[in-house]
Amino acid sequence: MFQSTALLAVICICITQSWSSAFQPSSRKQCLSRPGATKESQLRTLVQSVPRQSGDDSTSASSSADDGITFSPGEATIRLGLSTGPTVWTEFGRIAQEFDPVNLGQGFPDWLPPKFAVDSLVEAVLDSAQSPHQYTRPAGHPNLVQQLARRYSIHMKRDIHPMDEIAVTVGASQALYLSLQTLIKPGDEVVLFEPFFDLYVNQVRLAGGTPVFVPLYFEPYDDQIEGVVSGGEWKLDRRELMKVVSPKTKAIILNSPHNPTGKVFTRSEMETIAESLDLAGPACVVLSDEVYKYIVHAPPKEQFTSDSPLCAGHTHFASLPGMWDRTITISSAGKTFSATGWQVGWCIGPRRLIGPIHQLLPYVQFCASTVIQEALARSLPRADEPYEGHPSYYEYLKDKYTKKRDLLVNALTNAGFAVPDYQRTPGGGFFIFARAGNAIVDLIPPKYLMAKNPAAPGGVARQDWALCQWMAEEIGLLCIPSSPFFSMVKAEEGASDSFIRVAFCKNDETIEAAAKALERLKTMEVGAGKSSNATIASTGDVK
């Protein structure tokens, strides 16, 4: 009976936390529609056209022209434009519900957090002495910021002050949201490397900023061979970055390991970003999104003294010479502990950058869930202990994801997709940016290609979208098209046409079911007599 009551308490608290987070402007899946600004009059028309439910008096006063009252959108709504329509997430969520494919789409694990984390949560719920069921310090629960300060002092190789240099937020998205709100004024520019995590664009716009895109260029391994579609690497071109950074640039968002490509930015690329700050001036800050820092499954061959001693293969941008004072480091617990619903994130940085975030926090959400913060504070030191035959939980996590990556790599290459060769290309996170081979592209039914779809960028299903929709509806596997991760200009140029994002943060049974679905593609290629077009520069099966 006692255990049942404890479990019920945990469930209730988690539901309450999720409910409250859903209404925050920082929720990770808020504002995930494609970029696009529109006129205020178009917004009025949109809202006025939404059908009212019977008996819903609340909508009649705000949107009914018959009452002589017109909708007047607020500044945030105007900045986002017509972003209230369908998105890639709502559209592929609908497809998942209707067709029930194997889902390798959205990036959240389908297993429980580690036992020590669940135990920490139960202990925190039942701790009557500390009673973490009330408000805590808005800038961060004292027990948690002490633990974070301890860890980041090792990461950064400098003493981190727990009260002045850390802010705890509702997930990493709110950390980014508050960072931008404290840094950006209308007209300021924010540099994004594309492809980019699609939340970034609208968070910049919410702050009044203008996104400026710097394309990462894809360098294939073997495309010079006729008829071959190969994997490759995404690289930063120094010239592309330097030509857009100016005194108008007030922030650069760096995400390494990178969503959606899995790229790990090299030390040289990070030094180039640091160098570009000279063109921007002293007010420009790098926002370093490092939520995948413990999942560097293919570390770079080179090692540097600035690499984190706790995250093999990961370089904290703030640890580069002179960059501590120019960086807000952003991270969270969700990816590391397979607990994306816990929604606890944080900012780390100098007092001059973290202090303004402290000032905003009570007015956005008074505090992140106290009980979840306490649970995380108890989990962090336990994660350093031996776990499942590994020296620490973090080593176990890396090994687990490496094996899952290899399962998916084999399935994708056998089906005719080209993927990175992780023996020569560093990789991190839990996504593979797979490139469709010629034979696969030839199989896409014409009815899917360039079909009208309001959720797709530009309102039409380009090749990547058509491929993912066809696979989900007819092959039985759901992946995410790449075009929503690109600017409209690049998508229309075709930069995203060949790529799809595939998640491997799933249990082995799910990945094996996905492999069976992918086998249907190979069967269809042979059946159509097109196997001769399916030449792929394979990296070979991963042992």
VEXDREN-2710 file (C-alpha; in Angstrom, 1 decimal):
% VEXDREN-2710
k/r/px/py/pz
1/MET/0.0/0.0/0.0
2/PHE/2.8/2.4/0.9
3/GLN/4.6/1.7/-2.3
4/SER/1.4/2.2/-4.3
5/THR/0.9/5.6/-2.6
6/ALA/4.4/6.6/-3.4
7/LEU/4.1/5.6/-7.0
8/LEU/0.8/7.5/-7.3
9/ALA/2.5/10.6/-5.8
10/VAL/5.3/10.4/-8.3
11/ILE/2.9/10.1/-11.2
12/CYS/0.8/13.0/-10.0
13/ILE/3.8/15.3/-9.7
14/CYS/5.1/14.3/-13.1
15/ILE/1.7/15.0/-14.7
16/THR/1.5/18.4/-12.9
17/GLN/5.1/19.3/-14.1
18/SER/4.3/18.3/-17.7
19/TRP/1.0/20.3/-17.6
20/SER/2.6/23.4/-16.3
21/SER/5.5/23.1/-18.8
22/ALA/3.1/22.8/-21.7
23/PHE/1.9/26.3/-21.2
24/GLN/5.4/27.9/-21.0
25/PRO/6.8/29.8/-23.9
26/SER/9.9/27.6/-23.6
27/SER/8.3/24.2/-24.1
28/ARG/10.7/22.2/-26.4
29/LYS/8.0/21.7/-29.0
30/GLN/6.6/25.2/-28.9
31/CYS/7.1/27.4/-31.9
32/LEU/8.3/24.5/-34.1
33/SER/6.6/25.6/-37.3
34/ARG/8.5/26.7/-40.4
35/PRO/10.0/30.2/-40.5
36/GLY/7.8/32.9/-42.0
37/ALA/6.7/36.4/-41.0
38/THR/3.3/37.7/-42.1
39/LYS/1.2/40.9/-41.8
40/GLU/-1.0/41.7/-38.8
41/SER/-4.0/41.8/-41.1
42/GLN/-3.3/38.2/-42.2
43/LEU/-3.2/37.1/-38.5
44/ARG/-6.6/38.8/-37.9
45/THR/-8.1/37.0/-40.8
46/LEU/-6.6/33.7/-39.6
47/VAL/-8.0/33.9/-36.1
48/GLN/-11.4/35.2/-37.3
49/SER/-11.7/32.2/-39.7
50/VAL/-11.2/29.7/-36.8
51/PRO/-14.6/28.0/-36.2
52/ARG/-16.0/28.6/-32.8
53/GLN/-17.2/25.7/-30.7
54/SER/-20.8/25.8/-29.6
55/GLY/-21.2/27.5/-26.3
56/ASP/-17.7/28.9/-26.4
57/ASP/-18.3/32.5/-25.3
58/SER/-14.5/33.2/-24.9
59/THR/-13.8/33.2/-28.6
60/SER/-16.7/35.3/-29.6
61/ALA/-15.5/38.5/-27.9
62/SER/-12.0/38.2/-29.4
63/SER/-12.7/37.1/-33.0
64/SER/-16.2/37.8/-34.1
65/ALA/-16.6/40.7/-36.5
66/ASP/-20.3/40.5/-36.0
67/ASP/-19.8/41.9/-32.5
68/GLY/-17.8/44.8/-33.8
69/ILE/-14.7/43.5/-32.1
70/THR/-11.7/42.5/-34.2
71/PHE/-8.8/40.4/-33.1
72/SER/-5.7/42.4/-32.4
73/PRO/-2.7/40.2/-32.1
74/GLY/0.0/40.9/-29.5
75/GLU/3.6/41.5/-30.3
76/ALA/4.7/37.9/-29.8
77/THR/2.0/36.6/-32.2
78/ILE/3.0/39.2/-34.8
79/ARG/6.6/38.3/-34.5
80/LEU/5.9/34.6/-35.1
81/GLY/3.6/35.3/-38.1
82/LEU/1.2/32.6/-39.2
83/SER/2.9/29.9/-37.1
84/THR/-0.4/28.5/-35.7
85/GLY/-1.0/26.2/-38.6
86/PRO/0.1/22.6/-39.0
87/THR/3.8/21.8/-38.5
88/VAL/6.0/18.8/-39.3
89/TRP/5.3/17.5/-35.8
90/THR/1.6/17.8/-35.9
91/GLU/1.4/16.3/-39.5
92/PHE/3.7/13.3/-38.7
93/GLY/2.0/12.9/-35.4
94/ARG/-1.3/12.6/-37.3
95/ILE/0.2/10.1/-39.7
96/ALA/1.6/8.0/-36.8
97/GLN/-1.9/7.8/-35.2
98/GLU/-3.6/6.9/-38.5
99/PHE/-1.1/4.4/-39.9
100/ASP/0.7/3.1/-36.8
101/PRO/4.2/2.8/-38.4
102/VAL/7.4/2.0/-36.5
103/ASN/8.3/5.4/-35.1
104/LEU/11.9/6.6/-35.4
105/GLY/10.7/10.2/-35.6
106/GLN/10.8/12.4/-32.5
107/GLY/13.8/12.3/-30.3
108/PHE/12.8/10.8/-27.0
109/PRO/13.8/7.4/-25.6
110/ASP/11.2/4.7/-25.2
111/TRP/12.7/3.2/-22.0
112/LEU/12.7/4.1/-18.4
113/PRO/15.3/6.4/-16.8
114/PRO/18.1/4.5/-15.0
115/LYS/17.0/2.9/-11.7
116/PHE/19.1/5.2/-9.6
117/ALA/17.3/8.2/-11.1
118/VAL/13.8/6.7/-10.5
119/ASP/14.9/5.8/-7.0
120/SER/16.1/9.4/-6.5
121/LEU/12.7/10.7/-7.6
122/VAL/10.8/8.4/-5.3
123/GLU/13.1/9.4/-2.4
124/ALA/12.6/13.1/-3.1
125/VAL/8.8/12.7/-3.2
126/LEU/8.7/11.0/0.2
127/ASP/11.3/13.1/1.9
128/SER/9.2/14.8/4.6
129/ALA/12.2/16.3/6.2
130/GLN/13.2/18.5/3.2
131/SER/9.6/18.6/1.8
132/PRO/10.5/19.5/-1.8
133/HIS/6.8/20.0/-2.6
134/GLN/6.8/23.7/-2.3
135/TYR/8.4/26.6/-4.2
136/THR/12.2/26.7/-4.2
137/ARG/14.7/29.4/-5.1
138/PRO/13.7/30.8/-8.5
139/ALA/17.2/30.7/-9.8
140/GLY/17.7/27.1/-8.9
141/HIS/17.1/24.6/-6.1
142/PRO/20.1/25.0/-3.7
143/ASN/20.9/21.3/-3.7
144/LEU/20.9/21.1/-7.5
145/VAL/23.0/24.2/-8.2
146/GLN/25.6/22.9/-5.8
147/GLN/25.8/19.7/-7.7
148/LEU/25.9/21.5/-11.1
149/ALA/28.6/23.8/-9.8
150/ARG/30.7/20.8/-8.7
151/ARG/30.4/19.2/-12.1
152/TYR/30.8/22.2/-14.3
153/SER/33.9/23.3/-12.3
154/ILE/35.4/20.1/-13.6
155/HIS/34.0/20.5/-17.1
156/MET/35.2/24.1/-17.4
157/LYS/38.4/23.7/-15.3
158/ARG/37.5/26.8/-13.3
159/ASP/35.5/27.4/-10.1
160/ILE/31.8/27.9/-10.9
161/HIS/29.8/29.9/-8.3
162/PRO/26.6/28.0/-7.6
163/MET/24.4/31.0/-6.8
164/ASP/25.8/33.6/-9.2
165/GLU/26.8/31.6/-12.3
166/ILE/24.0/29.1/-12.7
167/ALA/20.3/29.5/-13.5
168/VAL/17.9/26.5/-13.5
169/THR/15.1/26.6/-16.0
170/VAL/12.2/24.5/-17.3
171/GLY/14.2/22.5/-19.8
172/ALA/16.9/23.6/-22.1
173/SER/14.4/25.4/-24.3
174/GLN/13.5/27.8/-21.6
175/ALA/17.2/28.3/-20.9
176/LEU/17.6/29.4/-24.6
177/TYR/14.4/31.5/-24.5
178/LEU/15.5/33.5/-21.4
179/SER/19.0/33.9/-22.8
180/LEU/17.7/35.4/-26.0
181/GLN/15.2/37.6/-24.1
182/THR/18.0/39.1/-22.0
183/LEU/20.4/39.6/-25.0
184/ILE/18.3/40.6/-28.0
185/LYS/16.6/43.9/-29.0
186/PRO/14.4/44.4/-32.1
187/GLY/16.6/44.5/-35.1
188/ASP/19.5/42.6/-33.6
189/GLU/20.8/39.6/-35.6
190/VAL/21.4/36.1/-34.4
191/VAL/23.5/33.6/-36.4
192/LEU/22.2/30.1/-36.9
193/PHE/24.1/27.3/-38.5
194/GLU/21.8/25.4/-40.9
195/PRO/20.4/22.8/-40.9
196/PHE/19.3/23.9/-37.4
197/PHE/17.0/22.7/-34.6
198/ASP/13.8/24.3/-35.8
199/LEU/12.9/25.8/-32.4
200/TYR/15.7/28.3/-32.7
201/VAL/14.2/30.4/-35.5
202/ASN/11.0/31.4/-33.7
203/GLN/12.7/31.8/-30.3
204/VAL/14.9/34.4/-32.0
205/ARG/11.9/36.1/-33.5
206/LEU/10.1/36.1/-30.2
207/ALA/12.9/38.1/-28.8
208/GLY/12.6/40.6/-31.7
209/GLY/15.8/39.4/-33.4
210/THR/16.5/38.5/-37.0
211/PRO/17.8/35.0/-37.8
212/VAL/20.8/35.0/-40.1
213/PHE/21.7/31.6/-41.6
214/VAL/25.2/30.2/-42.1
215/PRO/25.0/27.0/-44.2
216/LEU/27.0/24.0/-43.1
217/TYR/28.1/22.4/-46.4
218/PHE/27.9/18.7/-47.0
219/GLU/31.1/17.1/-48.3
220/PRO/30.4/13.6/-49.7
221/TYR/33.0/10.9/-49.4
222/ASP/32.7/9.4/-52.9
223/ASP/30.2/11.3/-55.1
224/GLN/32.8/11.9/-57.7
225/ILE/32.2/8.3/-58.8
226/GLU/29.3/8.3/-61.4
227/GLY/26.1/6.9/-60.1
228/VAL/27.3/6.7/-56.5
229/VAL/25.5/8.4/-53.6
230/SER/27.6/8.4/-50.5
231/GLY/27.7/9.5/-46.9
232/GLY/29.8/12.4/-45.9
233/GLU/30.4/15.2/-43.4
234/TRP/28.8/18.5/-42.6
235/LYS/31.4/21.3/-42.4
236/LEU/31.6/24.9/-41.4
237/ASP/33.0/27.2/-44.1
238/ARG/34.9/30.0/-42.4
239/ARG/34.1/32.4/-45.3
240/GLU/30.4/31.9/-45.0
241/LEU/30.5/32.8/-41.3
242/MET/32.8/35.8/-41.6
243/LYS/30.7/37.4/-44.4
244/VAL/27.5/37.6/-42.2
245/VAL/28.9/38.5/-38.8
246/SER/28.8/42.2/-38.2
247/PRO/28.2/44.7/-35.4
248/LYS/24.5/43.9/-35.7
249/THR/25.2/40.3/-34.6
250/LYS/24.3/40.0/-30.9
251/ALA/24.3/36.2/-30.6
252/ILE/25.5/33.0/-32.3
253/ILE/23.8/29.7/-31.5
254/LEU/26.1/26.8/-31.5
255/ASN/24.7/23.2/-31.0
256/SER/27.3/20.5/-30.6
257/PRO/26.7/17.6/-30.8
258/HIS/24.3/18.8/-33.5
259/ASN/20.6/18.2/-34.1
260/PRO/19.7/17.1/-36.8
261/THR/22.9/16.0/-38.4
262/GLY/24.8/14.5/-35.4
263/LYS/27.8/16.6/-36.3
264/VAL/30.4/17.3/-33.6
265/PHE/32.0/20.7/-34.3
266/THR/35.7/20.4/-34.5
267/ARG/38.1/22.4/-32.3
268/SER/39.1/24.4/-35.4
269/GLU/35.5/25.2/-36.3
270/MET/34.9/26.4/-32.7
271/GLU/38.0/28.6/-32.9
272/THR/36.7/30.1/-36.1
273/ILE/33.4/31.0/-34.3
274/ALA/35.4/32.5/-31.5
275/GLU/37.4/34.5/-34.0
276/SER/34.2/35.8/-35.6
277/LEU/33.2/37.5/-32.4
278/ASP/35.9/40.2/-33.2
279/LEU/33.7/41.3/-36.1
280/ALA/30.6/41.5/-34.0
281/GLY/32.0/43.4/-31.1
282/PRO/32.0/42.9/-27.3
283/ALA/28.2/42.6/-26.9
284/CYS/27.9/39.4/-29.0
285/VAL/27.4/36.2/-27.0
286/VAL/27.7/32.5/-28.0
287/LEU/24.7/30.4/-26.8
288/SER/26.2/26.9/-26.7
289/ASP/23.5/24.2/-26.6
290/GLU/25.1/21.1/-25.3
291/VAL/22.3/18.8/-24.4
292/TYR/23.9/15.8/-26.1
293/LYS/27.4/16.3/-24.6
294/TYR/27.3/12.8/-22.9
295/ILE/26.4/11.1/-26.2
296/VAL/29.5/11.6/-28.3
297/HIS/29.4/8.0/-29.7
298/ALA/32.2/8.7/-32.2
299/PRO/34.7/11.0/-30.6
300/PRO/37.1/13.1/-32.7
301/LYS/40.5/11.5/-33.2
302/GLU/42.2/14.6/-32.0
303/GLN/42.2/15.4/-28.2
304/PHE/42.8/18.8/-26.7
305/THR/43.5/20.1/-23.3
306/SER/40.2/22.0/-23.5
307/ASP/38.2/18.8/-23.9
308/SER/36.0/18.0/-20.9
309/PRO/37.5/15.4/-18.6
310/LEU/33.9/14.2/-18.0
311/CYS/32.6/14.0/-21.6
312/ALA/35.0/12.2/-23.9
313/GLY/35.2/13.9/-27.2
314/HIS/33.3/17.0/-26.2
315/THR/34.7/20.5/-26.1
316/HIS/32.8/23.1/-24.1
317/PHE/32.9/26.3/-26.2
318/ALA/33.2/28.3/-23.0
319/SER/36.5/26.5/-22.1
320/LEU/38.3/28.0/-25.1
321/PRO/40.7/30.8/-24.4
322/GLY/38.8/34.0/-23.6
323/MET/35.4/32.5/-24.3
324/TRP/34.1/32.1/-20.7
325/ASP/33.0/35.7/-20.6
326/ARG/31.4/35.5/-24.0
327/THR/29.3/32.3/-23.6
328/ILE/26.1/31.0/-22.0
329/THR/26.3/27.2/-21.8
330/ILE/22.9/25.5/-22.0
331/SER/22.1/21.9/-21.1
332/SER/19.5/19.7/-19.4
333/ALA/18.9/16.4/-17.8
334/GLY/16.4/15.0/-20.3
335/LYS/18.7/13.5/-22.9
336/THR/21.4/12.3/-20.4
337/PHE/19.0/10.5/-18.1
338/SER/16.4/9.4/-20.7
339/ALA/13.9/11.6/-18.9
340/THR/12.8/14.3/-21.3
341/GLY/9.6/14.8/-19.3
342/TRP/11.5/15.9/-16.2
343/GLN/12.0/19.3/-18.0
344/VAL/14.9/20.6/-15.9
345/GLY/17.6/22.6/-17.8
346/TRP/20.2/25.2/-16.9
347/CYS/22.4/28.1/-18.0
348/ILE/26.0/28.3/-17.0
349/GLY/28.0/31.5/-17.5
350/PRO/29.6/34.6/-16.0
351/ARG/27.6/36.7/-13.5
352/ARG/27.0/39.5/-16.0
353/LEU/25.1/37.1/-18.4
354/ILE/23.4/34.9/-15.8
355/GLY/22.3/37.8/-13.5
356/PRO/19.7/39.1/-16.0
357/ILE/18.3/35.6/-16.4
358/HIS/17.9/35.4/-12.6
359/GLN/15.9/38.7/-12.8
360/LEU/13.5/37.3/-15.5
361/LEU/12.9/33.9/-14.0
362/PRO/10.3/34.7/-11.4
363/TYR/8.2/36.5/-14.0
364/VAL/8.2/33.6/-16.5
365/GLN/7.8/30.6/-14.1
366/PHE/8.6/31.1/-10.5
367/CYS/10.7/28.0/-10.4
368/ALA/11.2/24.7/-12.1
369/SER/9.6/21.7/-10.2
370/THR/11.3/21.5/-6.8
371/VAL/10.8/17.8/-6.5
372/ILE/12.3/17.1/-9.9
373/GLN/15.3/19.4/-9.1
374/GLU/15.8/17.5/-5.8
375/ALA/15.6/14.2/-7.6
376/LEU/18.2/15.4/-10.2
377/ALA/20.5/16.7/-7.4
378/ARG/20.5/13.2/-5.9
379/SER/21.0/11.5/-9.3
380/LEU/24.1/13.4/-10.4
381/PRO/26.6/11.9/-7.9
382/ARG/25.1/8.5/-8.3
383/ALA/25.7/8.7/-12.1
384/ASP/29.5/8.8/-11.4
385/GLU/29.4/5.4/-9.7
386/PRO/29.9/2.1/-11.5
387/TYR/26.8/1.1/-13.5
388/GLU/25.9/-2.1/-15.3
389/GLY/29.5/-3.2/-15.6
390/HIS/30.8/0.2/-16.7
391/PRO/33.0/2.6/-14.7
392/SER/30.0/5.1/-14.6
393/TYR/26.5/5.6/-15.9
394/TYR/27.9/8.0/-18.5
395/GLU/30.2/5.3/-20.0
396/TYR/27.2/2.9/-20.0
397/LEU/25.1/5.5/-21.9
398/LYS/27.8/6.1/-24.6
399/ASP/28.2/2.3/-25.1
400/LYS/24.4/1.8/-25.3
401/TYR/23.9/4.5/-27.9
402/THR/26.9/3.3/-29.9
403/LYS/25.4/-0.2/-30.2
404/LYS/22.0/1.2/-31.2
405/ARG/23.6/3.5/-33.8
406/ASP/25.3/0.5/-35.3
407/LEU/22.1/-1.4/-35.5
408/LEU/20.4/1.4/-37.4
409/VAL/23.4/2.1/-39.6
410/ASN/23.3/-1.5/-40.8
411/ALA/19.6/-1.4/-41.5
412/LEU/19.8/1.9/-43.4
413/THR/22.8/1.0/-45.6
414/ASN/21.3/-2.4/-46.4
415/ALA/18.1/-0.6/-47.6
416/GLY/20.1/1.8/-49.8
417/PHE/20.6/4.9/-47.7
418/ALA/24.0/6.5/-47.4
419/VAL/25.1/7.4/-43.8
420/PRO/28.2/8.8/-42.1
421/ASP/31.2/6.5/-41.7
422/TYR/31.7/6.9/-38.0
423/GLN/35.2/5.4/-38.2
424/ARG/36.3/8.7/-39.9
425/THR/33.5/11.1/-39.1
426/PRO/32.9/12.2/-35.5
427/GLY/29.3/11.8/-34.3
428/GLY/27.1/12.6/-31.3
429/GLY/23.5/12.7/-30.2
430/PHE/20.9/10.1/-31.2
431/PHE/20.0/11.0/-34.8
432/ILE/21.4/9.9/-38.2
433/PHE/21.0/12.3/-41.1
434/ALA/20.5/9.6/-43.8
435/ARG/20.9/10.3/-47.5
436/ALA/18.5/8.5/-49.8
437/GLY/20.1/6.5/-52.6
438/ASN/19.0/6.8/-56.2
439/ALA/17.0/3.6/-56.2
440/ILE/15.0/4.7/-53.2
441/VAL/14.2/8.0/-54.7
442/ASP/13.0/6.3/-57.9
443/LEU/10.5/4.3/-55.8
444/ILE/8.6/7.4/-54.4
445/PRO/5.1/7.3/-55.9
446/PRO/4.5/10.5/-58.0
447/LYS/1.4/11.3/-56.0
448/TYR/3.5/12.2/-53.0
449/LEU/6.0/14.4/-54.9
450/MET/5.3/18.2/-54.7
451/ALA/1.8/17.5/-53.4
452/LYS/0.2/20.4/-51.6
453/ASN/0.6/20.2/-47.9
454/PRO/0.2/23.2/-45.6
455/ALA/2.5/21.6/-43.0
456/ALA/5.5/21.4/-45.4
457/PRO/7.9/24.3/-46.0
458/GLY/6.4/26.4/-48.8
459/GLY/3.2/24.4/-48.7
460/VAL/4.5/21.6/-50.9
461/ALA/6.0/18.2/-50.2
462/ARG/9.5/18.2/-51.7
463/GLN/11.4/15.0/-52.1
464/ASP/12.5/14.5/-48.5
465/TRP/8.9/15.1/-47.2
466/ALA/7.4/12.9/-49.9
467/LEU/9.8/10.1/-49.1
468/CYS/9.0/10.3/-45.3
469/GLN/5.3/10.5/-45.9
470/TRP/5.3/7.5/-48.3
471/MET/7.5/5.4/-46.0
472/ALA/5.2/6.2/-43.0
473/GLU/2.0/5.5/-44.8
474/GLU/2.9/2.5/-47.1
475/ILE/6.2/1.1/-45.9
476/GLY/5.5/1.2/-42.1
477/LEU/8.4/3.4/-40.9
478/LEU/8.2/7.0/-39.7
479/CYS/11.2/9.3/-40.0
480/ILE/11.3/13.1/-40.1
481/PRO/11.9/15.0/-43.4
482/SER/14.9/17.4/-43.3
483/SER/13.4/20.5/-45.0
484/PRO/11.9/21.9/-41.7
485/PHE/15.5/22.1/-40.4
486/PHE/16.6/24.4/-43.3
487/SER/15.7/28.0/-44.2
488/MET/13.1/28.4/-46.9
489/VAL/15.8/29.6/-49.4
490/LYS/18.0/26.5/-48.9
491/ALA/15.0/24.1/-48.9
492/GLU/13.8/25.6/-52.3
493/GLU/17.3/25.2/-53.6
494/GLY/17.0/21.5/-52.9
495/ALA/19.7/21.4/-50.1
496/SER/17.4/19.2/-48.0
497/ASP/15.9/17.0/-50.7
498/SER/18.0/13.9/-50.2
499/PHE/18.1/13.8/-46.4
500/ILE/15.9/12.4/-43.7
501/ARG/16.4/12.4/-39.9
502/VAL/16.2/9.0/-38.2
503/ALA/16.3/8.6/-34.4
504/PHE/18.0/5.6/-32.7
505/CYS/17.0/6.5/-29.1
506/LYS/14.7/3.5/-29.2
507/ASN/14.8/0.0/-27.8
508/ASP/16.4/-2.7/-29.9
509/GLU/13.1/-4.3/-30.7
510/THR/11.9/-1.0/-32.3
511/ILE/15.1/-0.6/-34.3
512/GLU/14.8/-4.3/-35.4
513/ALA/11.2/-3.7/-36.5
514/ALA/12.4/-0.6/-38.4
515/ALA/15.0/-2.8/-40.1
516/LYS/12.3/-5.2/-41.3
517/ALA/10.3/-2.3/-42.7
518/LEU/13.4/-1.0/-44.5
519/GLU/13.9/-4.5/-46.0
520/ARG/10.7/-3.9/-48.0
521/LEU/12.5/-1.1/-49.8
522/LYS/15.2/-3.4/-51.0
523/THR/12.6/-6.0/-52.1
524/MET/10.8/-3.3/-54.0
525/GLU/14.0/-2.2/-55.7
526/VAL/14.7/-5.7/-57.0
527/GLY/11.1/-6.3/-57.9
528/ALA/11.1/-3.1/-60.0
529/GLY/14.3/-4.2/-61.8
530/LYS/16.1/-1.1/-60.5
531/SER/18.7/-2.6/-58.4
532/SER/21.4/-1.5/-60.8
533/ASN/20.7/2.1/-59.9
534/ALA/21.1/1.4/-56.2
535/THR/24.9/1.8/-56.0
536/ILE/25.7/3.2/-52.6
537/ALA/29.1/3.9/-51.2
538/SER/28.6/1.6/-48.3
539/THR/30.7/1.9/-45.2
540/GLY/30.3/-1.8/-44.7
541/ASP/28.4/-3.5/-42.0
542/VAL/29.3/-2.3/-38.5
543/LYS/30.6/-5.2/-36.4
END
